[in-house]
Amino acid sequence: MALQNIGAANSDDAFYRYKMPRLITKIEGRGNGIKTNLVNMVEVAKALARPPSYTTKYFGCELGAQSKFDDKTGTSIVNGAHDTGKLAGLLEGFIKRYVQCYGCGNPETEIVITKLQTIQMKCAACGHLSDVDMRDKLTTFILKNPPETKKSAGGKKEKQLRRAEKERLAHGEAVDDEAKKASKKLVASKSRSKKEKKDDDEKRSSSGDDRPDSVGVPAVDDVEEVEWQTDTSAEAARQRIMEQLTAATSEMVVVVDTLNGDAEPKSASPKKAKDDSAAPKLTRAKSSKKASSVKEDAKSHSTTTTEVRSPSLPHVEEKLVEEVKALSLHDKMVQEVKAQLKTNSPVEKILLYLKGKKVSDKEAMSILFQALFDGLGKGLSKEVKAKKFLLSRAVNGESSQRYLLDSIEVHCGVTVPDAAKEVPLVLKVLYDEDVLEEDEILAWYDEGTKNANDVVSKSVAALVRKHATPLIEWLRSAEPESDEE
């Protein structure tokens, strides 16, 4: 396809780098239905960085004829029979008015619609803002059909592509990790089975019998002759009790002689039990002196305890102690993570260390965020941008994104209240760097004060979201991509 320089003034410059294809036209039909088909209008408009509907409409306005551009087929039609040279001359007029910068003549410009509904062209080369004459007929069409911004046209699509690539790499790493874990488990199970088998062989060889479970078990032929019964005589009962008692408790046993009908404290030592030929009945009791002393001690102990504490106080104290322990543990973890960050320890290794300490994922994210930005208020967004790589390594899913948002809310609302104004800037930095996704930010904002707790009260949650409102409105005002894009 033949190319030419953009702009008639640059037609003789052999080294001019801004080029466009030559306009190709084709006359179709006859009589009243004759029309001119601009065959390559899409390619020409793409080279000029303008929508093809603008150039087609411009031809119609200048020729006083009806014009139409079909978005689906890319067909550009102008009613009537028009010469290619004449249309090329009109195209030069469009380039001079709506493409080239009025200051430097560079065609690398962008159409901007101001709040006052005027049209300007911003030059990417010199930065000059060129005011377009609003008396031209095409300006009305441009105001009704504004050009797509770079964000809505390509920004989100590129972000989606980067996100898909990141998810693909993460999935591949997860599959590799699972394969490594499976292989390690298989090797460990094989080594464990070999070790157990070796231990069993050693036990059998030391006992001299290949069947250790058969010791003390009667033969199959003798099972029917064995009679299972329990000796219920007094002597047998005495012997069983002596086996279970210690030397201290055996002195406290009282033997009651059922033959004479009187109770006599006797020594319950094994020797005395063997010498007695009668069949006494045994009961356990404490001596009256010991029992009374124990009761008095228990009574005095219970009275003293009642005077010191109320029944509900221990529960309150236990709860306070647990909270103090949890707080001190959190601060201790923060200091440990700070020390590891100073040694350039990887974030994955730090999170794995916290997981080994039985710290939840949410608490681990809070500890990491506090270790990175402890006490930082003004200038938090700049520091977040400087350490974006560390946060991106810590975020690997939707749940971790929500934990990061909660950590930001706690830091800016509770830990360092002066950092509340930094919330929209911090979220914007993390959104631009693909650390936080748009859907997760909007879901966190819409959640409002539903999940407010002891750490973040409802008023603090509402204040943080109030400061984040400008960013939320900006995210929601962005036009969603169409299926064709």
C-alpha positions as CSV (number, residue, x, y, z in Angstrom):
1,M,0.0,0.0,0.0
2,A,1.4,3.4,-1.0
3,L,2.2,5.8,1.8
4,Q,2.5,9.5,1.9
5,N,3.5,12.1,4.5
6,I,0.8,13.5,6.7
7,G,0.2,17.2,5.8
8,A,0.7,18.8,2.4
9,A,3.5,21.0,3.8
10,N,5.6,17.9,4.6
11,S,5.0,16.1,1.2
12,D,8.6,16.7,0.0
13,D,10.3,15.6,3.2
14,A,11.8,12.2,2.6
15,F,12.7,11.6,6.2
16,Y,9.3,12.6,7.7
17,R,8.2,9.8,10.1
18,Y,4.4,10.5,10.2
19,K,2.9,8.7,7.3
20,M,-0.6,7.6,6.1
21,P,-1.9,5.5,3.2
22,R,-3.1,7.3,0.1
23,L,-6.9,7.6,-0.1
24,I,-8.6,5.0,-2.4
25,T,-12.2,5.6,-3.6
26,K,-14.7,3.7,-5.7
27,I,-17.8,5.0,-7.4
28,E,-20.7,2.6,-7.0
29,G,-24.3,2.6,-8.4
30,R,-25.8,4.8,-11.1
31,G,-28.5,7.4,-11.4
32,N,-30.0,8.8,-8.2
33,G,-28.4,5.9,-6.2
34,I,-24.8,6.7,-7.2
35,K,-22.4,6.9,-4.3
36,T,-18.6,7.0,-3.5
37,N,-17.1,4.3,-1.4
38,L,-14.0,5.4,0.6
39,V,-12.4,2.0,0.5
40,N,-9.5,2.4,2.9
41,M,-10.9,5.1,5.2
42,V,-10.3,2.9,8.3
43,E,-6.6,2.7,7.6
44,V,-6.3,6.4,6.9
45,A,-8.2,7.4,10.1
46,K,-6.1,5.0,12.1
47,A,-2.9,6.6,10.8
48,L,-4.3,10.0,11.8
49,A,-5.4,8.7,15.2
50,R,-8.9,9.9,14.7
51,P,-12.2,7.9,14.5
52,P,-13.2,7.1,10.8
53,S,-16.6,8.5,11.5
54,Y,-15.1,11.9,11.9
55,T,-13.4,12.0,8.5
56,T,-16.5,10.5,6.8
57,K,-18.8,13.1,8.5
58,Y,-16.3,15.9,7.5
59,F,-16.6,14.9,3.8
60,G,-20.4,15.0,4.0
61,C,-20.3,18.5,5.7
62,E,-17.9,19.9,3.1
63,L,-19.7,18.4,0.1
64,G,-23.2,19.0,1.3
65,A,-24.0,15.4,0.9
66,Q,-25.2,12.6,3.1
67,S,-22.4,10.4,4.5
68,K,-22.4,7.3,6.6
69,F,-19.9,5.1,8.4
70,D,-20.8,1.5,9.4
71,D,-19.0,0.5,12.6
72,K,-19.6,-3.2,12.1
73,T,-18.4,-3.5,8.5
74,G,-16.0,-0.5,8.4
75,T,-17.7,0.8,5.3
76,S,-17.5,4.6,4.6
77,I,-20.0,6.0,2.0
78,V,-20.6,9.5,0.7
79,N,-23.6,10.0,-1.6
80,G,-22.8,11.3,-5.1
81,A,-19.9,10.7,-7.5
82,H,-16.7,12.5,-6.2
83,D,-13.2,12.5,-7.7
84,T,-10.3,11.0,-5.6
85,G,-8.2,14.1,-6.0
86,K,-11.1,16.3,-4.7
87,L,-11.6,14.1,-1.7
88,A,-7.8,14.0,-1.0
89,G,-7.8,17.8,-1.0
90,L,-10.7,17.8,1.5
91,L,-8.8,15.3,3.7
92,E,-5.9,17.8,3.8
93,G,-8.3,20.4,5.2
94,F,-9.4,17.9,7.9
95,I,-5.8,17.2,8.8
96,K,-5.0,21.0,9.1
97,R,-8.0,21.7,11.3
98,Y,-8.4,18.5,13.5
99,V,-5.0,16.7,13.4
100,Q,-2.0,19.0,13.2
101,C,-0.9,21.1,16.2
102,Y,-1.5,24.8,15.6
103,G,1.8,25.5,17.3
104,C,4.4,23.1,15.9
105,G,2.5,21.4,13.1
106,N,3.0,17.9,14.6
107,P,0.2,15.5,13.9
108,E,0.7,13.6,17.2
109,T,-2.3,15.3,18.9
110,E,-5.3,14.2,21.0
111,I,-8.8,15.7,21.0
112,V,-9.9,17.0,24.4
113,I,-13.4,18.2,25.2
114,T,-13.4,20.8,28.0
115,K,-16.1,21.4,30.7
116,L,-17.3,24.4,28.7
117,Q,-18.1,22.1,25.7
118,T,-15.3,23.4,23.6
119,I,-12.8,21.3,21.6
120,Q,-9.0,21.5,22.0
121,M,-6.1,19.5,20.6
122,K,-3.3,18.7,23.0
123,C,0.1,18.1,21.4
124,A,2.2,15.3,22.7
125,A,5.4,16.9,21.2
126,C,5.3,20.5,22.4
127,G,2.3,20.4,24.9
128,H,0.5,23.2,23.1
129,L,-3.3,23.4,23.4
130,S,-4.9,24.3,20.1
131,D,-8.5,25.8,20.2
132,V,-10.6,24.4,17.4
133,D,-13.0,26.8,15.7
134,M,-16.4,25.9,17.1
135,R,-18.2,27.4,14.1
136,D,-17.4,24.4,12.0
137,K,-20.2,21.9,11.4
138,L,-18.1,18.9,12.4
139,T,-17.6,20.2,16.0
140,T,-21.3,19.5,16.8
141,F,-20.8,15.9,15.7
142,I,-17.6,15.5,17.8
143,L,-19.4,16.9,20.9
144,K,-22.2,14.3,20.5
145,N,-19.7,11.5,19.7
146,P,-16.6,12.2,21.9
147,P,-13.5,10.2,21.2
148,E,-12.7,7.3,23.5
149,T,-10.1,8.1,26.2
150,K,-6.9,6.1,26.4
151,K,-8.0,4.6,29.7
152,S,-11.3,3.2,28.5
153,A,-9.9,2.3,25.1
154,G,-6.8,0.4,26.1
155,G,-5.9,0.9,29.7
156,K,-8.3,-1.6,31.2
157,K,-7.7,-4.1,28.4
158,E,-4.0,-4.0,29.0
159,K,-4.6,-4.3,32.7
160,Q,-6.8,-7.4,32.1
161,L,-4.0,-8.9,29.9
162,R,-1.4,-8.3,32.5
163,R,-3.7,-9.7,35.2
164,A,-4.4,-12.9,33.1
165,E,-0.6,-13.3,32.6
166,K,0.0,-13.0,36.3
167,E,-2.7,-15.5,37.1
168,R,-1.3,-17.9,34.5
169,L,2.2,-17.7,36.1
170,A,0.8,-18.0,39.6
171,H,-1.2,-21.1,38.6
172,G,2.0,-22.6,37.0
173,E,3.9,-22.0,40.2
174,A,1.2,-23.5,42.3
175,V,1.2,-26.7,40.2
176,D,5.0,-26.9,40.5
177,D,4.8,-26.5,44.3
178,E,2.1,-29.2,44.6
179,A,4.2,-31.6,42.5
180,K,7.3,-30.9,44.7
181,K,5.3,-31.5,47.8
182,A,3.8,-34.7,46.5
183,S,7.3,-36.0,45.6
184,K,8.6,-35.1,49.0
185,K,5.7,-36.8,50.7
186,L,6.3,-40.0,48.6
187,V,10.1,-40.0,49.5
188,A,9.3,-39.4,53.2
189,S,6.7,-42.2,53.3
190,K,9.1,-44.6,51.6
191,S,11.9,-43.8,54.0
192,R,9.5,-44.0,57.0
193,S,8.2,-47.5,55.9
194,K,11.8,-48.7,55.5
195,K,12.7,-47.4,59.0
196,E,9.7,-49.1,60.6
197,K,10.4,-52.3,58.9
198,K,14.0,-52.2,60.1
199,D,12.9,-51.5,63.7
200,D,10.4,-54.4,63.6
201,D,13.1,-56.8,62.3
202,E,15.5,-55.7,65.1
203,K,12.8,-56.2,67.8
204,R,12.0,-59.7,66.5
205,S,15.7,-60.7,66.3
206,S,16.3,-59.4,69.9
207,S,13.3,-61.3,71.3
208,G,14.2,-64.5,69.5
209,D,10.6,-65.0,68.3
210,D,9.2,-64.0,64.9
211,R,5.8,-63.6,66.4
212,P,6.0,-61.2,69.4
213,D,2.2,-61.0,69.7
214,S,2.0,-64.7,70.6
215,V,3.7,-64.4,74.0
216,G,1.4,-65.5,76.8
217,V,-1.4,-66.5,74.5
218,P,-2.6,-70.1,75.0
219,A,-2.6,-72.5,72.1
220,V,-5.6,-72.9,70.0
221,D,-6.3,-76.4,71.3
222,D,-6.2,-75.2,75.0
223,V,-8.6,-72.3,74.5
224,E,-11.7,-74.3,75.3
225,E,-10.2,-75.6,78.6
226,V,-9.5,-72.0,80.0
227,E,-12.0,-70.7,82.5
228,W,-12.2,-66.9,82.8
229,Q,-13.4,-65.8,86.3
230,T,-12.6,-63.3,89.1
231,D,-11.9,-64.2,92.6
232,T,-14.4,-62.3,94.8
233,S,-13.2,-63.4,98.2
234,A,-12.2,-60.9,100.8
235,E,-8.6,-61.9,100.8
236,A,-8.4,-61.4,97.0
237,A,-10.1,-58.0,97.3
238,R,-7.7,-57.0,100.0
239,Q,-4.8,-58.0,97.8
240,R,-6.1,-56.0,94.8
241,I,-6.5,-52.9,97.0
242,M,-3.0,-53.2,98.4
243,E,-1.6,-53.3,94.9
244,Q,-3.4,-50.1,94.0
245,L,-2.6,-48.1,97.2
246,T,0.6,-46.3,98.0
247,A,2.3,-46.4,101.4
248,A,0.8,-43.0,102.4
249,T,-2.8,-43.9,101.6
250,S,-2.6,-47.4,103.1
251,E,-2.4,-45.9,106.6
252,M,-5.8,-44.3,106.1
253,V,-7.7,-47.6,105.4
254,V,-10.1,-48.7,108.1
255,V,-10.8,-52.5,108.3
256,V,-14.2,-53.5,109.6
257,D,-14.5,-56.9,111.1
258,T,-17.8,-58.3,110.1
259,L,-17.5,-61.3,112.5
260,N,-17.2,-59.3,115.7
261,G,-19.3,-56.4,114.6
262,D,-16.9,-53.7,115.7
263,A,-14.7,-51.3,113.7
264,E,-11.0,-51.2,114.4
265,P,-8.4,-49.2,112.6
266,K,-5.7,-51.5,111.4
267,S,-2.6,-51.1,109.4
268,A,-3.2,-51.9,105.7
269,S,0.3,-52.9,104.8
270,P,0.8,-55.9,102.7
271,K,2.4,-57.9,105.6
272,K,-0.6,-57.5,107.9
273,A,-2.9,-58.4,105.0
274,K,-1.1,-61.7,104.5
275,D,-1.2,-62.6,108.3
276,D,-5.0,-62.0,108.8
277,S,-6.9,-65.3,108.3
278,A,-10.4,-63.7,108.7
279,A,-12.3,-62.2,105.8
280,P,-12.8,-58.6,106.8
281,K,-14.6,-56.0,104.7
282,L,-12.6,-53.0,103.6
283,T,-13.7,-49.4,103.4
284,R,-11.8,-46.2,102.8
285,A,-12.1,-43.3,105.2
286,K,-10.0,-40.5,106.6
287,S,-9.3,-40.2,110.3
288,S,-11.6,-37.8,112.1
289,K,-8.7,-35.5,113.0
290,K,-7.4,-35.3,109.4
291,A,-11.0,-34.9,108.0
292,S,-11.8,-32.1,110.4
293,S,-8.5,-30.3,109.7
294,V,-9.0,-30.6,105.9
295,K,-12.6,-29.3,106.2
296,E,-11.4,-26.3,108.3
297,D,-8.6,-25.5,105.8
298,A,-11.0,-25.8,102.9
299,K,-13.5,-23.5,104.7
300,S,-10.9,-20.9,105.5
301,H,-9.5,-21.1,101.9
302,S,-12.9,-20.6,100.4
303,T,-13.7,-17.6,102.7
304,T,-10.4,-15.9,101.9
305,T,-10.9,-16.4,98.1
306,T,-14.5,-15.0,98.3
307,E,-13.2,-11.9,100.1
308,V,-10.6,-11.2,97.5
309,R,-12.5,-11.8,94.2
310,S,-16.0,-11.8,93.0
311,P,-17.2,-14.9,91.0
312,S,-17.2,-13.0,87.7
313,L,-13.9,-11.2,88.2
314,P,-11.6,-14.1,87.1
315,H,-13.2,-14.2,83.7
316,V,-12.6,-10.5,83.2
317,E,-9.0,-10.8,84.3
318,E,-8.4,-13.8,82.1
319,K,-9.8,-11.9,79.1
320,L,-7.6,-8.9,79.8
321,V,-4.5,-11.1,80.2
322,E,-5.3,-12.7,76.9
323,E,-5.6,-9.4,75.2
324,V,-2.4,-8.1,76.7
325,K,-0.6,-11.3,75.6
326,A,-2.0,-11.0,72.0
327,L,-1.0,-7.3,71.9
328,S,2.5,-8.0,73.1
329,L,2.8,-11.0,70.6
330,H,1.7,-8.8,67.7
331,D,4.3,-6.1,68.6
332,K,6.9,-8.8,69.0
333,M,6.1,-10.2,65.6
334,V,6.3,-6.7,64.1
335,Q,9.8,-6.2,65.5
336,E,10.9,-9.6,64.2
337,V,9.5,-8.9,60.7
338,K,11.3,-5.5,60.7
339,A,14.6,-7.3,61.5
340,Q,14.1,-9.7,58.7
341,L,13.2,-6.9,56.2
342,K,16.5,-5.2,57.1
343,T,18.4,-8.3,56.1
344,N,16.5,-8.3,52.7
345,S,14.7,-11.5,53.6
346,P,12.1,-12.4,50.9
347,V,8.4,-11.6,51.6
348,E,7.4,-15.2,50.9
349,K,9.9,-16.4,53.5
350,I,8.5,-13.9,56.1
351,L,4.9,-15.0,55.5
352,L,5.9,-18.7,55.8
353,Y,7.7,-17.9,59.1
354,L,4.5,-16.2,60.4
355,K,2.4,-19.1,59.3
356,G,4.7,-21.4,61.2
357,K,4.0,-19.3,64.3
358,K,0.3,-20.2,63.8
359,V,-0.5,-16.6,62.8
360,S,-3.6,-16.2,60.5
361,D,-3.2,-14.8,57.0
362,K,-5.1,-11.6,57.9
363,E,-2.9,-11.0,61.0
364,A,0.2,-11.8,59.0
365,M,-0.7,-9.1,56.4
366,S,-1.4,-6.6,59.2
367,I,2.0,-7.4,60.8
368,L,3.8,-7.1,57.4
369,F,2.1,-3.7,56.6
370,Q,2.9,-2.3,60.1
371,A,6.5,-3.4,59.8
372,L,6.8,-1.7,56.4
373,F,5.1,1.6,57.3
374,D,5.1,1.8,61.1
375,G,4.1,5.2,62.4
376,L,4.1,6.7,58.8
377,G,1.4,9.3,58.3
378,K,2.1,12.1,55.8
379,G,3.9,10.8,52.7
380,L,2.5,7.3,53.1
381,S,1.5,7.0,49.5
382,K,5.1,7.8,48.3
383,E,6.5,5.1,50.6
384,V,3.9,2.6,49.4
385,K,4.9,3.3,45.8
386,A,8.5,2.8,46.7
387,K,7.7,-0.6,48.4
388,K,5.1,-1.7,45.9
389,F,7.2,-4.7,44.9
390,L,7.1,-6.1,48.5
391,L,3.3,-5.7,48.7
392,S,2.8,-7.3,45.3
393,R,4.7,-10.4,46.4
394,A,2.5,-10.6,49.5
395,V,-0.8,-10.4,47.5
396,N,-1.7,-13.5,45.6
397,G,-5.5,-13.7,45.5
398,E,-8.8,-12.0,46.4
399,S,-8.6,-12.8,50.1
400,S,-5.1,-11.4,50.4
401,Q,-6.3,-8.2,48.6
402,R,-9.1,-7.8,51.2
403,Y,-6.6,-8.4,54.1
404,L,-4.4,-5.6,52.6
405,L,-7.4,-3.2,52.4
406,D,-8.2,-4.0,56.0
407,S,-4.6,-3.4,57.0
408,I,-4.7,0.0,55.3
409,E,-7.9,0.8,57.0
410,V,-6.5,0.0,60.5
411,H,-3.3,1.9,59.8
412,C,-4.9,5.1,58.5
413,G,-7.9,5.0,60.8
414,V,-6.6,3.7,64.1
415,T,-2.8,3.4,64.3
416,V,-1.9,6.7,62.5
417,P,-5.1,8.8,62.2
418,D,-3.1,11.6,60.4
419,A,-2.7,9.2,57.4
420,A,-6.5,9.1,56.7
421,K,-6.1,11.7,54.0
422,E,-3.6,9.5,52.3
423,V,-6.1,6.7,51.7
424,P,-7.2,7.6,48.1
425,L,-3.6,8.1,47.1
426,V,-2.5,4.8,48.5
427,L,-5.3,2.9,46.8
428,K,-4.6,4.7,43.5
429,V,-0.9,3.7,43.6
430,L,-1.8,0.0,44.4
431,Y,-4.5,0.0,41.7
432,D,-2.1,1.4,39.0
433,E,0.5,-1.2,40.0
434,D,-1.9,-4.1,39.7
435,V,-1.6,-4.9,43.4
436,L,-5.3,-4.2,44.0
437,E,-8.1,-4.9,41.6
438,E,-11.0,-2.6,40.9
439,D,-13.7,-5.1,42.0
440,E,-12.0,-5.7,45.3
441,I,-11.7,-2.0,46.1
442,L,-15.3,-1.4,45.2
443,A,-16.5,-4.4,47.3
444,W,-14.5,-3.2,50.3
445,Y,-16.0,0.3,50.0
446,D,-19.5,-0.9,49.6
447,E,-19.2,-3.2,52.6
448,G,-19.0,0.0,54.7
449,T,-19.4,-0.5,58.4
450,K,-20.9,-4.0,58.3
451,N,-17.7,-5.7,59.5
452,A,-16.7,-3.0,62.1
453,N,-15.2,-4.5,65.2
454,D,-13.2,-3.7,68.3
455,V,-10.2,-2.6,66.2
456,V,-12.0,-0.4,63.7
457,S,-15.2,1.2,65.0
458,K,-18.1,2.2,62.7
459,S,-17.1,5.9,62.9
460,V,-13.5,5.2,61.9
461,A,-14.6,2.9,59.0
462,A,-17.0,5.6,57.8
463,L,-14.2,8.3,58.0
464,V,-11.7,6.2,56.0
465,R,-14.3,5.5,53.3
466,K,-15.2,9.2,53.2
467,H,-11.6,10.1,52.3
468,A,-11.6,7.2,49.7
469,T,-14.8,8.5,48.0
470,P,-13.0,10.5,45.2
471,L,-11.1,7.4,44.0
472,I,-14.3,5.3,44.1
473,E,-16.2,7.8,42.0
474,W,-13.3,7.9,39.5
475,L,-13.3,4.1,39.2
476,R,-17.1,4.0,38.7
477,S,-17.1,6.8,36.2
478,A,-14.7,4.9,33.8
479,E,-16.7,3.5,30.9
480,P,-16.8,-0.3,30.8
481,E,-15.4,-2.0,27.8
482,S,-17.7,-3.3,25.1
483,D,-17.6,-6.8,23.7
484,E,-16.2,-5.6,20.4
485,E,-13.2,-4.0,22.2
